[in-house]
Amino acid sequence: MSFKIGQSASFSRTMTETDFVMFAGLSGDYNPIHVDKEYAGDTRFGQRISHGLLTASLLSRLLGMHLPGKGSVYKDQTLQFKAPVFIGDTITATATVKEFNEARRTLILVTECMNQHGKVVLTGIATMVVPGEGEKI
């Protein structure tokens, strides 16, 4: 696999109530800001917000399936949550190659999630280990 600085990939997903409920069940995080409509309605957000790591999990799909893709392994990920994500928001996750160290087979990518209004909701930097030609990690 060869990578170029500036190379990018993205995909979009609309967040659903089912996503919120399933992630709460999987993670065990039943914070009412995520799962209780009445409780969340009285917060500064006025409605339920996504678990931060549910939004971040879109990066896992992006990096594992698109760029760098199959066979790659997460080494590190920083996250900065910039804005809430609500049920019905369409989030576009994007990764852009910042550095590629071919000798170490490591790839550093700028990661970002943006909502349908063009507002950045999450940013970060990912480090991935990528296989060489014909190699499995």
N, C-alpha and C positions, 0 to 999 in steps of 0.2 A: 504494500500500500504506500502510495506517495501522497503527500499533502502539501498544499501551497498556502502561504500566508494570505489571509483575506478570504480563503475558501469558506463558504458557509452553507448551512442547511437549516430548514425550519419545517414545522408542521403546526396545525391548529387543532384545537379541541374545545368544544363548548362544555362548560362545567354544569353538571346536573345535580339535583337533589340526591339522586342515587349515588353519585360519586362521593358526596359529603358523608352519607350514611355508611357506605361501604368502607370508606377510609377510616371513619370513626371506629367501626367494628374491627378492622384490621389492626389499627394502631392502638386501640384502647383509649383514645383521646376523645372523651365525650364532653369536653368543655361546652357549656351551653351556647357560647358565641357561635359555635359551628352547627349545633344540632337542635336547638330550641328556638323556634320562630318567635315565640312570645318574649322570651328573655332577650334575644338579640334585637328585637324591635325597640327595646328601651335603651340600647347602647348608642354610642356616638355614630355607629355605622347604620343604624336603623333597620338592619336585617342581618341574617346569618352571613358569616364570611368563611371562606375556605380555610382549612388547615394550611399553614404555610408550606408544610412538607408535601401536601397533596399537590399544590402548584409546582413545587420543586420536582416532584416525581415526573412531571412532563419532560424534564431534562434527561431523566434516565432513559426514557423511550427514544428521545432525540439522539442521544450519544450512543446508545447501544444498538440502535437500528438504522440510523441515518448517517451521522458523522461523529466519530470515525466509523461506527458501524459494528457489524457482527465480529465477535472475537475480541473486541476491545474490553478493557477492564478499568473501572473507576479507580483512581489513586487518591484524588483529592477534589473537593468542591467547596468554594466559599459561596455564601448566600447573603444577600441584602434584600430584605423585603421592603418595597417602596410604596405599595398601595394595596388595599384589600381586593380580593377577588370574590365576586358574588355568584350565586346560582344564575345561570343564563349567560354569564360572560364567556366570550370566545377568546381563549388565550392562545397566542402564537408564541411558541418556544423557538428560539434561534440560537445557533452556536456558530461562532466564527473563529477560524484558526488564527491564533496569535503567534505561536512558536511551534516548531517541530524539530525534535532532536532525533535524527535518524539512528545514531549510534545507540542511544538508550531506548529507542522506540517509544518516546514520550511525546505527547501532543498536549499543548496548552491552548484552551479555547475560551473565548469570552462568551458567557451564556446570558441570555436575556429572555424574559417573558413579558409580553405586551398584551393589553386587552384590545377589544374591538374598537376602542376610541383612540388608540395610539398611545395610551398611557403605559409607561413601564411599571410593572408590578413587582418584578424581581430581577436582580442582576447578580452576576458572580463570575468566578473563574474556575474552570474545570481542568484537571490534569488527568489524562488518560494514558494507559499503557496499551500500545497497539501491536498486533502481530506483524512480523515480517512476511515477505512473500512466501506462501505455502506453509506458514508456521501457525501453530495453535498455541495460545498462551497457556 
